[in-house]
Amino acid sequence: MHALPGMELTGADGSRPSSEVVGEYFARYERTFGLRVRRPVGVSAVREGAGGRLRVETSEGVWSARA
């Protein structure tokens, strides 16, 4: 498991399934940084966009992303 930028993954209980540990870590990360995550979202295409960005076409609209 790898830590996300700005928040280390510490104190993981090795006796618990990784899916639980990672899911809780992601939820904590979203809360900590005030991320507005939408789910579920289906991605239909990822294409080259303007200015070196990516154009991400989803069931919730079209998004522009750096990575």
mmCIF file as gemmi writes it, N, C-alpha and C atoms, coordinates in Angstrom:
data_model
loop_
_atom_site.group_PDB
_atom_site.id
_atom_site.type_symbol
_atom_site.label_atom_id
_atom_site.label_alt_id
_atom_site.label_comp_id
_atom_site.label_asym_id
_atom_site.label_entity_id
_atom_site.label_seq_id
_atom_site.pdbx_PDB_ins_code
_atom_site.Cartn_x
_atom_site.Cartn_y
_atom_site.Cartn_z
_atom_site.occupancy
_atom_site.B_iso_or_equiv
_atom_site.pdbx_formal_charge
_atom_site.auth_seq_id
_atom_site.auth_asym_id
_atom_site.pdbx_PDB_model_num
ATOM 1 N N . MET Axp A 1 ? 0.851 -1.179 0 1 0 ? 1 A 1
ATOM 2 C CA . MET Axp A 1 ? 0 0 0 1 0 ? 1 A 1
ATOM 3 C C . MET Axp A 1 ? 0.888 1.23 0 1 0 ? 1 A 1
ATOM 4 N N . HIS Axp A 2 ? 0.457 2.256 -0.728 1 0 ? 2 A 1
ATOM 5 C CA . HIS Axp A 2 ? 1.232 3.485 -0.828 1 0 ? 2 A 1
ATOM 6 C C . HIS Axp A 2 ? 0.425 4.653 -0.288 1 0 ? 2 A 1
ATOM 7 N N . ALA Axp A 3 ? 1.106 5.563 0.379 1 0 ? 3 A 1
ATOM 8 C CA . ALA Axp A 3 ? 0.454 6.75 0.918 1 0 ? 3 A 1
ATOM 9 C C . ALA Axp A 3 ? 0.157 7.739 -0.203 1 0 ? 3 A 1
ATOM 10 N N . LEU Axp A 4 ? -0.921 8.471 -0.052 1 0 ? 4 A 1
ATOM 11 C CA . LEU Axp A 4 ? -1.27 9.542 -0.985 1 0 ? 4 A 1
ATOM 12 C C . LEU Axp A 4 ? -0.523 10.812 -0.581 1 0 ? 4 A 1
ATOM 13 N N . PRO Axp A 5 ? -0.342 11.753 -1.5 1 0 ? 5 A 1
ATOM 14 C CA . PRO Axp A 5 ? 0.391 12.984 -1.192 1 0 ? 5 A 1
ATOM 15 C C . PRO Axp A 5 ? -0.229 13.75 -0.023 1 0 ? 5 A 1
ATOM 16 N N . GLY Axp A 6 ? 0.599 14.13 0.924 1 0 ? 6 A 1
ATOM 17 C CA . GLY Axp A 6 ? 0.153 14.972 2.022 1 0 ? 6 A 1
ATOM 18 C C . GLY Axp A 6 ? -0.389 14.253 3.239 1 0 ? 6 A 1
ATOM 19 N N . MET Axp A 7 ? -0.501 12.911 3.18 1 0 ? 7 A 1
ATOM 20 C CA . MET Axp A 7 ? -1.031 12.185 4.342 1 0 ? 7 A 1
ATOM 21 C C . MET Axp A 7 ? -0.488 10.759 4.342 1 0 ? 7 A 1
ATOM 22 N N . GLU Axp A 8 ? 0.354 10.479 5.319 1 0 ? 8 A 1
ATOM 23 C CA . GLU Axp A 8 ? 0.951 9.149 5.419 1 0 ? 8 A 1
ATOM 24 C C . GLU Axp A 8 ? -0.096 8.113 5.824 1 0 ? 8 A 1
ATOM 25 N N . LEU Axp A 9 ? 0.126 6.915 5.395 1 0 ? 9 A 1
ATOM 26 C CA . LEU Axp A 9 ? -0.691 5.777 5.818 1 0 ? 9 A 1
ATOM 27 C C . LEU Axp A 9 ? 0.032 5.141 6.987 1 0 ? 9 A 1
ATOM 28 N N . THR Axp A 10 ? -0.446 5.402 8.184 1 0 ? 10 A 1
ATOM 29 C CA . THR Axp A 10 ? 0.227 4.906 9.382 1 0 ? 10 A 1
ATOM 30 C C . THR Axp A 10 ? -0.745 4.091 10.225 1 0 ? 10 A 1
ATOM 31 N N . GLY Axp A 11 ? -0.192 3.217 11.043 1 0 ? 11 A 1
ATOM 32 C CA . GLY Axp A 11 ? -0.99 2.465 11.998 1 0 ? 11 A 1
ATOM 33 C C . GLY Axp A 11 ? -1.916 1.436 11.382 1 0 ? 11 A 1
ATOM 34 N N . ALA Axp A 12 ? -1.636 0.978 10.163 1 0 ? 12 A 1
ATOM 35 C CA . ALA Axp A 12 ? -2.495 -0.023 9.53 1 0 ? 12 A 1
ATOM 36 C C . ALA Axp A 12 ? -2.401 -1.335 10.308 1 0 ? 12 A 1
ATOM 37 N N . ASP Axp A 13 ? -3.527 -1.912 10.611 1 0 ? 13 A 1
ATOM 38 C CA . ASP Axp A 13 ? -3.61 -3.182 11.328 1 0 ? 13 A 1
ATOM 39 C C . ASP Axp A 13 ? -3.438 -4.314 10.32 1 0 ? 13 A 1
ATOM 40 N N . GLY Axp A 14 ? -2.291 -4.996 10.39 1 0 ? 14 A 1
ATOM 41 C CA . GLY Axp A 14 ? -1.98 -6.063 9.447 1 0 ? 14 A 1
ATOM 42 C C . GLY Axp A 14 ? -2.9 -7.261 9.523 1 0 ? 14 A 1
ATOM 43 N N . SER Axp A 15 ? -3.716 -7.353 10.581 1 0 ? 15 A 1
ATOM 44 C CA . SER Axp A 15 ? -4.635 -8.488 10.705 1 0 ? 15 A 1
ATOM 45 C C . SER Axp A 15 ? -5.97 -8.231 9.99 1 0 ? 15 A 1
ATOM 46 N N . ARG Axp A 16 ? -6.19 -6.991 9.552 1 0 ? 16 A 1
ATOM 47 C CA . ARG Axp A 16 ? -7.436 -6.649 8.858 1 0 ? 16 A 1
ATOM 48 C C . ARG Axp A 16 ? -7.244 -6.76 7.351 1 0 ? 16 A 1
ATOM 49 N N . PRO Axp A 17 ? -8.308 -7.038 6.615 1 0 ? 17 A 1
ATOM 50 C CA . PRO Axp A 17 ? -8.199 -7.097 5.151 1 0 ? 17 A 1
ATOM 51 C C . PRO Axp A 17 ? -7.769 -5.744 4.586 1 0 ? 17 A 1
ATOM 52 N N . SER Axp A 18 ? -6.898 -5.782 3.58 1 0 ? 18 A 1
ATOM 53 C CA . SER Axp A 18 ? -6.403 -4.55 2.953 1 0 ? 18 A 1
ATOM 54 C C . SER Axp A 18 ? -7.552 -3.701 2.426 1 0 ? 18 A 1
ATOM 55 N N . SER Axp A 19 ? -8.601 -4.339 1.918 1 0 ? 19 A 1
ATOM 56 C CA . SER Axp A 19 ? -9.726 -3.58 1.365 1 0 ? 19 A 1
ATOM 57 C C . SER Axp A 19 ? -10.363 -2.675 2.42 1 0 ? 19 A 1
ATOM 58 N N . GLU Axp A 20 ? -10.429 -3.124 3.656 1 0 ? 20 A 1
ATOM 59 C CA . GLU Axp A 20 ? -10.977 -2.296 4.737 1 0 ? 20 A 1
ATOM 60 C C . GLU Axp A 20 ? -10.02 -1.155 5.086 1 0 ? 20 A 1
ATOM 61 N N . VAL Axp A 21 ? -8.751 -1.489 5.251 1 0 ? 21 A 1
ATOM 62 C CA . VAL Axp A 21 ? -7.748 -0.497 5.649 1 0 ? 21 A 1
ATOM 63 C C . VAL Axp A 21 ? -7.645 0.603 4.596 1 0 ? 21 A 1
ATOM 64 N N . VAL Axp A 22 ? -7.534 0.213 3.332 1 0 ? 22 A 1
ATOM 65 C CA . VAL Axp A 22 ? -7.39 1.188 2.251 1 0 ? 22 A 1
ATOM 66 C C . VAL Axp A 22 ? -8.662 2.02 2.104 1 0 ? 22 A 1
ATOM 67 N N . GLY Axp A 23 ? -9.826 1.376 2.182 1 0 ? 23 A 1
ATOM 68 C CA . GLY Axp A 23 ? -11.09 2.106 2.081 1 0 ? 23 A 1
ATOM 69 C C . GLY Axp A 23 ? -11.226 3.172 3.158 1 0 ? 23 A 1
ATOM 70 N N . GLU Axp A 24 ? -10.869 2.835 4.388 1 0 ? 24 A 1
ATOM 71 C CA . GLU Axp A 24 ? -10.932 3.802 5.486 1 0 ? 24 A 1
ATOM 72 C C . GLU Axp A 24 ? -9.914 4.926 5.291 1 0 ? 24 A 1
ATOM 73 N N . TYR Axp A 25 ? -8.725 4.578 4.807 1 0 ? 25 A 1
ATOM 74 C CA . TYR Axp A 25 ? -7.681 5.575 4.554 1 0 ? 25 A 1
ATOM 75 C C . TYR Axp A 25 ? -8.136 6.558 3.484 1 0 ? 25 A 1
ATOM 76 N N . PHE Axp A 26 ? -8.698 6.05 2.38 1 0 ? 26 A 1
ATOM 77 C CA . PHE Axp A 26 ? -9.196 6.928 1.326 1 0 ? 26 A 1
ATOM 78 C C . PHE Axp A 26 ? -10.307 7.84 1.848 1 0 ? 26 A 1
ATOM 79 N N . ALA Axp A 27 ? -11.223 7.302 2.64 1 0 ? 27 A 1
ATOM 80 C CA . ALA Axp A 27 ? -12.318 8.11 3.199 1 0 ? 27 A 1
ATOM 81 C C . ALA Axp A 27 ? -11.75 9.214 4.098 1 0 ? 27 A 1
ATOM 82 N N . ARG Axp A 28 ? -10.754 8.882 4.918 1 0 ? 28 A 1
ATOM 83 C CA . ARG Axp A 28 ? -10.121 9.869 5.798 1 0 ? 28 A 1
ATOM 84 C C . ARG Axp A 28 ? -9.405 10.933 4.97 1 0 ? 28 A 1
ATOM 85 N N . TYR Axp A 29 ? -8.746 10.527 3.908 1 0 ? 29 A 1
ATOM 86 C CA . TYR Axp A 29 ? -8.051 11.454 3.01 1 0 ? 29 A 1
ATOM 87 C C . TYR Axp A 29 ? -9.048 12.425 2.381 1 0 ? 29 A 1
ATOM 88 N N . GLU Axp A 30 ? -10.163 11.904 1.89 1 0 ? 30 A 1
ATOM 89 C CA . GLU Axp A 30 ? -11.197 12.757 1.288 1 0 ? 30 A 1
ATOM 90 C C . GLU Axp A 30 ? -11.706 13.795 2.286 1 0 ? 30 A 1
ATOM 91 N N . ARG Axp A 31 ? -11.962 13.375 3.525 1 0 ? 31 A 1
ATOM 92 C CA . ARG Axp A 31 ? -12.451 14.302 4.559 1 0 ? 31 A 1
ATOM 93 C C . ARG Axp A 31 ? -11.38 15.332 4.908 1 0 ? 31 A 1
ATOM 94 N N . THR Axp A 32 ? -10.143 14.882 5.101 1 0 ? 32 A 1
ATOM 95 C CA . THR Axp A 32 ? -9.048 15.758 5.512 1 0 ? 32 A 1
ATOM 96 C C . THR Axp A 32 ? -8.826 16.888 4.52 1 0 ? 32 A 1
ATOM 97 N N . PHE Axp A 33 ? -8.875 16.578 3.235 1 0 ? 33 A 1
ATOM 98 C CA . PHE Axp A 33 ? -8.587 17.566 2.201 1 0 ? 33 A 1
ATOM 99 C C . PHE Axp A 33 ? -9.846 18.144 1.547 1 0 ? 33 A 1
ATOM 100 N N . GLY Axp A 34 ? -11.022 17.815 2.088 1 0 ? 34 A 1
ATOM 101 C CA . GLY Axp A 34 ? -12.272 18.368 1.585 1 0 ? 34 A 1
ATOM 102 C C . GLY Axp A 34 ? -12.532 18.037 0.121 1 0 ? 34 A 1
ATOM 103 N N . LEU Axp A 35 ? -12.167 16.826 -0.287 1 0 ? 35 A 1
ATOM 104 C CA . LEU Axp A 35 ? -12.359 16.424 -1.674 1 0 ? 35 A 1
ATOM 105 C C . LEU Axp A 35 ? -13.821 16.077 -1.934 1 0 ? 35 A 1
ATOM 106 N N . ARG Axp A 36 ? -14.328 16.541 -3.041 1 0 ? 36 A 1
ATOM 107 C CA . ARG Axp A 36 ? -15.724 16.265 -3.407 1 0 ? 36 A 1
ATOM 108 C C . ARG Axp A 36 ? -15.743 15.092 -4.395 1 0 ? 36 A 1
ATOM 109 N N . VAL Axp A 37 ? -15.597 13.909 -3.855 1 0 ? 37 A 1
ATOM 110 C CA . VAL Axp A 37 ? -15.536 12.699 -4.681 1 0 ? 37 A 1
ATOM 111 C C . VAL Axp A 37 ? -16.953 12.29 -5.063 1 0 ? 37 A 1
ATOM 112 N N . ARG Axp A 38 ? -17.126 11.956 -6.318 1 0 ? 38 A 1
ATOM 113 C CA . ARG Axp A 38 ? -18.422 11.482 -6.81 1 0 ? 38 A 1
ATOM 114 C C . ARG Axp A 38 ? -18.302 10.003 -7.143 1 0 ? 38 A 1
ATOM 115 N N . ARG Axp A 39 ? -19.265 9.234 -6.694 1 0 ? 39 A 1
ATOM 116 C CA . ARG Axp A 39 ? -19.289 7.818 -7.028 1 0 ? 39 A 1
ATOM 117 C C . ARG Axp A 39 ? -20.69 7.291 -6.936 1 0 ? 39 A 1
ATOM 118 N N . PRO Axp A 40 ? -21.029 6.317 -7.696 1 0 ? 40 A 1
ATOM 119 C CA . PRO Axp A 40 ? -20.226 5.717 -8.761 1 0 ? 40 A 1
ATOM 120 C C . PRO Axp A 40 ? -20.285 6.568 -10.028 1 0 ? 40 A 1
ATOM 121 N N . VAL Axp A 41 ? -19.211 6.569 -10.773 1 0 ? 41 A 1
ATOM 122 C CA . VAL Axp A 41 ? -19.127 7.285 -12.047 1 0 ? 41 A 1
ATOM 123 C C . VAL Axp A 41 ? -18.489 6.346 -13.059 1 0 ? 41 A 1
ATOM 124 N N . GLY Axp A 42 ? -19.149 6.19 -14.201 1 0 ? 42 A 1
ATOM 125 C CA . GLY Axp A 42 ? -18.586 5.38 -15.27 1 0 ? 42 A 1
ATOM 126 C C . GLY Axp A 42 ? -17.766 6.253 -16.208 1 0 ? 42 A 1
ATOM 127 N N . VAL Axp A 43 ? -16.57 5.813 -16.545 1 0 ? 43 A 1
ATOM 128 C CA . VAL Axp A 43 ? -15.713 6.544 -17.483 1 0 ? 43 A 1
ATOM 129 C C . VAL Axp A 43 ? -15.821 5.869 -18.842 1 0 ? 43 A 1
ATOM 130 N N . SER Axp A 44 ? -16.214 6.654 -19.861 1 0 ? 44 A 1
ATOM 131 C CA . SER Axp A 44 ? -16.365 6.09 -21.2 1 0 ? 44 A 1
ATOM 132 C C . SER Axp A 44 ? -15.14 6.332 -22.068 1 0 ? 44 A 1
ATOM 133 N N . ALA Axp A 45 ? -14.363 7.392 -21.789 1 0 ? 45 A 1
ATOM 134 C CA . ALA Axp A 45 ? -13.172 7.677 -22.589 1 0 ? 45 A 1
ATOM 135 C C . ALA Axp A 45 ? -12.258 8.647 -21.867 1 0 ? 45 A 1
ATOM 136 N N . VAL Axp A 46 ? -10.964 8.501 -22.125 1 0 ? 46 A 1
ATOM 137 C CA . VAL Axp A 46 ? -9.954 9.458 -21.682 1 0 ? 46 A 1
ATOM 138 C C . VAL Axp A 46 ? -9.154 9.817 -22.932 1 0 ? 46 A 1
ATOM 139 N N . ARG Axp A 47 ? -9.133 11.12 -23.263 1 0 ? 47 A 1
ATOM 140 C CA . ARG Axp A 47 ? -8.487 11.565 -24.495 1 0 ? 47 A 1
ATOM 141 C C . ARG Axp A 47 ? -7.539 12.727 -24.192 1 0 ? 47 A 1
ATOM 142 N N . GLU Axp A 48 ? -6.662 13.003 -25.146 1 0 ? 48 A 1
ATOM 143 C CA . GLU Axp A 48 ? -5.817 14.188 -25.015 1 0 ? 48 A 1
ATOM 144 C C . GLU Axp A 48 ? -6.707 15.417 -25.109 1 0 ? 48 A 1
ATOM 145 N N . GLY Axp A 49 ? -6.486 16.363 -24.215 1 0 ? 49 A 1
ATOM 146 C CA . GLY Axp A 49 ? -7.281 17.585 -24.207 1 0 ? 49 A 1
ATOM 147 C C . GLY Axp A 49 ? -6.419 18.8 -24.492 1 0 ? 49 A 1
ATOM 148 N N . ALA Axp A 50 ? -6.969 19.951 -24.237 1 0 ? 50 A 1
ATOM 149 C CA . ALA Axp A 50 ? -6.269 21.217 -24.477 1 0 ? 50 A 1
ATOM 150 C C . ALA Axp A 50 ? -5.21 21.459 -23.408 1 0 ? 50 A 1
ATOM 151 N N . GLY Axp A 51 ? -4.132 22.106 -23.792 1 0 ? 51 A 1
ATOM 152 C CA . GLY Axp A 51 ? -3.105 22.518 -22.838 1 0 ? 51 A 1
ATOM 153 C C . GLY Axp A 51 ? -2.392 21.378 -22.141 1 0 ? 51 A 1
ATOM 154 N N . GLY Axp A 52 ? -2.301 20.218 -22.782 1 0 ? 52 A 1
ATOM 155 C CA . GLY Axp A 52 ? -1.614 19.09 -22.173 1 0 ? 52 A 1
ATOM 156 C C . GLY Axp A 52 ? -2.422 18.363 -21.122 1 0 ? 52 A 1
ATOM 157 N N . ARG Axp A 53 ? -3.673 18.72 -20.972 1 0 ? 53 A 1
ATOM 158 C CA . ARG Axp A 53 ? -4.533 18.066 -19.989 1 0 ? 53 A 1
ATOM 159 C C . ARG Axp A 53 ? -5.254 16.891 -20.638 1 0 ? 53 A 1
ATOM 160 N N . LEU Axp A 54 ? -5.921 16.112 -19.833 1 0 ? 54 A 1
ATOM 161 C CA . LEU Axp A 54 ? -6.718 14.991 -20.321 1 0 ? 54 A 1
ATOM 162 C C . LEU Axp A 54 ? -8.193 15.366 -20.3 1 0 ? 54 A 1
ATOM 163 N N . ARG Axp A 55 ? -8.927 14.919 -21.283 1 0 ? 55 A 1
ATOM 164 C CA . ARG Axp A 55 ? -10.379 15.093 -21.338 1 0 ? 55 A 1
ATOM 165 C C . ARG Axp A 55 ? -10.976 13.754 -20.906 1 0 ? 55 A 1
ATOM 166 N N . VAL Axp A 56 ? -11.684 13.761 -19.782 1 0 ? 56 A 1
ATOM 167 C CA . VAL Axp A 56 ? -12.248 12.545 -19.216 1 0 ? 56 A 1
ATOM 168 C C . VAL Axp A 56 ? -13.768 12.599 -19.4 1 0 ? 56 A 1
ATOM 169 N N . GLU Axp A 57 ? -14.286 11.686 -20.194 1 0 ? 57 A 1
ATOM 170 C CA . GLU Axp A 57 ? -15.717 11.646 -20.486 1 0 ? 57 A 1
ATOM 171 C C . GLU Axp A 57 ? -16.364 10.605 -19.582 1 0 ? 57 A 1
ATOM 172 N N . THR Axp A 58 ? -17.346 11.052 -18.786 1 0 ? 58 A 1
ATOM 173 C CA . THR Axp A 58 ? -17.94 10.175 -17.783 1 0 ? 58 A 1
ATOM 174 C C . THR Axp A 58 ? -19.456 10.219 -17.835 1 0 ? 58 A 1
ATOM 175 N N . SER Axp A 59 ? -20.074 9.359 -17.056 1 0 ? 59 A 1
ATOM 176 C CA . SER Axp A 59 ? -21.534 9.337 -16.935 1 0 ? 59 A 1
ATOM 177 C C . SER Axp A 59 ? -22.054 10.571 -16.206 1 0 ? 59 A 1
ATOM 178 N N . GLU Axp A 60 ? -21.156 11.345 -15.573 1 0 ? 60 A 1
ATOM 179 C CA . GLU Axp A 60 ? -21.531 12.562 -14.85 1 0 ? 60 A 1
ATOM 180 C C . GLU Axp A 60 ? -21.071 13.823 -15.548 1 0 ? 60 A 1
ATOM 181 N N . GLY Axp A 61 ? -20.604 13.693 -16.794 1 0 ? 61 A 1
ATOM 182 C CA . GLY Axp A 61 ? -20.159 14.852 -17.545 1 0 ? 61 A 1
ATOM 183 C C . GLY Axp A 61 ? -18.724 14.706 -18.011 1 0 ? 61 A 1
ATOM 184 N N . VAL Axp A 62 ? -18.2 15.776 -18.584 1 0 ? 62 A 1
ATOM 185 C CA . VAL Axp A 62 ? -16.83 15.785 -19.1 1 0 ? 62 A 1
ATOM 186 C C . VAL Axp A 62 ? -15.948 16.587 -18.148 1 0 ? 62 A 1
ATOM 187 N N . TRP Axp A 63 ? -14.794 16.027 -17.83 1 0 ? 63 A 1
ATOM 188 C CA . TRP Axp A 63 ? -13.874 16.644 -16.88 1 0 ? 63 A 1
ATOM 189 C C . TRP Axp A 63 ? -12.514 16.835 -17.533 1 0 ? 63 A 1
ATOM 190 N N . SER Axp A 64 ? -11.757 17.786 -17.025 1 0 ? 64 A 1
ATOM 191 C CA . SER Axp A 64 ? -10.384 18.034 -17.458 1 0 ? 64 A 1
ATOM 192 C C . SER Axp A 64 ? -9.477 17.684 -16.291 1 0 ? 64 A 1
ATOM 193 N N . ALA Axp A 65 ? -8.402 16.932 -16.598 1 0 ? 65 A 1
ATOM 194 C CA . ALA Axp A 65 ? -7.501 16.48 -15.535 1 0 ? 65 A 1
ATOM 195 C C . ALA Axp A 65 ? -6.049 16.617 -15.95 1 0 ? 65 A 1
ATOM 196 N N . ARG Axp A 66 ? -5.167 16.809 -14.97 1 0 ? 66 A 1
ATOM 197 C CA . ARG Axp A 66 ? -3.728 16.879 -15.249 1 0 ? 66 A 1
ATOM 198 C C . ARG Axp A 66 ? -3.131 15.495 -15.41 1 0 ? 66 A 1
ATOM 199 N N . ALA Axp A 67 ? -3.706 14.531 -14.722 1 0 ? 67 A 1
ATOM 200 C CA . ALA Axp A 67 ? -3.143 13.161 -14.761 1 0 ? 67 A 1
ATOM 201 C C . ALA Axp A 67 ? -4.259 12.146 -14.645 1 0 ? 67 A 1
